[in-house]
Every structure is written in structure tokens, then in C-alpha cells.
């Protein structure tokens, strides 16, 4: 009995020793692991701090560059659009600050802004495409010729172009005052546009948007705006589609234009209109359109150069 008890006690001692060893080993392992993690955390924190400092420096440089561009912009564009007229068309999400700054620069270039037309969210809504198409067809001025393409963006571009774009050869209106009022009034009553109190045709057009389309049917929304701007360009002496950098992505109107050779061969695009440099590029692109040129400008990867007459980085 004593021998059996001795063996039981011995076995228990062995298990206790093993348990103590495991605990001590785990504690040592945990300590080593925590120490390593702590070191890595410190290194990552240092890297984050360095990156934040670099970002702040870059932002400061960009702010300085934009301030410089804003200060020199009026001199750069002076006379570029002398005695010309421009109609400004915006999407509902276009930033008022960008619109106002661009209008001011257009005036400093010597042009007159003949009015503003805002496209509502319904204008690009795929669910209302048939309604827009049917309304545009009913509002078509007598004697005007519309494209055979049946998409609402192209047809709406033809209608708006026929009443708000001057003839590119004669610089004369392509419709009567009554036809202009009927077309814009009909689109306004349908909830597709919001015109300024005074609006008239221009030789050139700027279509100002913001970023890429979102939500259901984002691609269709971007395509409608892209085709509208392209057809508007065909209707007069030229047009520029301008937005911020994200508008040059896949579901952005500028991205759609730049992916379509038939559009990008006639319609100029600027993807950084939210900056002073981008607004200067927009005005210079309008001048280039008058001269028969076209280009893709801005900072996105699918842009060809920062602005007309400026070589791309690395070229």
C-alpha cells in the first residue's frame, strides 16, 4: 500500500513538474512575442509619422503651387477668348466654388458667359432615360436634324446644342428665341434641367461635373453625361468636359470619354478643375477647341498633358 502511494505521489510530482515547465515556457514565449510585437509597433509608428510628415510637406507644396497658379492665371489666359461667348452647363453635384472660379477666369480671358444650365440628377437617371428620350424628341425644333443614335445623352445633347450653341461657321443662332424658350422650358418642366434666369447661346460650352457616378447604374449615368457633352461639342465651335480627378475613372464621365476614341477625338477633357491649374487648362482647352484642336488634360493617368502646350512629365 505504501509502495502504491509512493508511486502515485511520484507520478503526480512528475505531472506537476511538467505543468510548471509548460507554464514557465509559455510565459517566456509570451514575453518574447510581446517584446517583438512591441518593437514592430514602434517601427510602424515611426514609419506612419514619417509618411504623415511627407504628406504634409507635399500638401504644402501643392497649396503653394495652386496659389501661384491662381495668381498668375488671369495673365496666362488674358485675351485667349476675346470677344467670344461661353455657355456653362453643370451637373447637380458640381461644386459651386469651382463653377464660380471658372466663370471668373473665363471672363478674365475676354469671353462672355451667356448663361448657366444645371442638369439635375434625373437627367442621368437610367430609370428616366425613356422619359428624357421621348421629351427631347417632342421638343426638337422644326428643321433641325438629330443623330440617329437613340440614347438619351446624345439626343439631349443635340437638342440643347441646337438652341444653346451658335453655328460654328457663322457664329449665328441655330434656333429662334421661341424655340430656345420651348426647349429649355420643356426640359425644365420635365425636371431635367434648371436654367439661370437669363440664358442664351454661346460659341463654346463648358460642361462642369464633379467626380465619378455612384450607385445603381453608375456606368449608365456617366455614359449619358459623356455622350451629351460629345454631342454638344459637335453642335458648335467646341466644348470642354471638366471635373475632378475621380471623374477620369471608369464610372466617371471623363473616364467614359477617354475610353471612346470617337468622343476623345473631338471633345476636350480636363480632370483637375478643382484646382487653379485645372481651371487655367480648361480655358486654354476652350481656345484650343476654337482652333480645331482637342486634348486630354489634367493629372489622371489617362491624361496626355497638364494643359494645352505643356509637355507631360517625363516626355
Secondary structure, 3 states (H helix, E strand, C coil): CHHHHHHHHHHHHHHHHHHHHHHHHHHHHHHHHHHHHHHHHHHHHHHHHHHHHHHHHHHHHHHHHHHHHHHHHHHHHCCCCCCCEEEEEEECCCCHHHHHHHHHHHHHCCCEEEEEEEECHHHHCHHHHHHHHHHHHHHCCCCCCCCCCCCHHHHHHHHHHHHHECCCCCCCCCCCHHHHHHHHHHHHHCCCEEECCCCCCECEEEEECCCCCCCCCHHHHHHHHHHHHHHHHHHCCEEEEECCHHHHCCCCHHHHHHCCHHHHCCCEEECCCCCHHHHHHHHHHHHHHHCCCCCEECCCCCCCECCCCCCCCCC
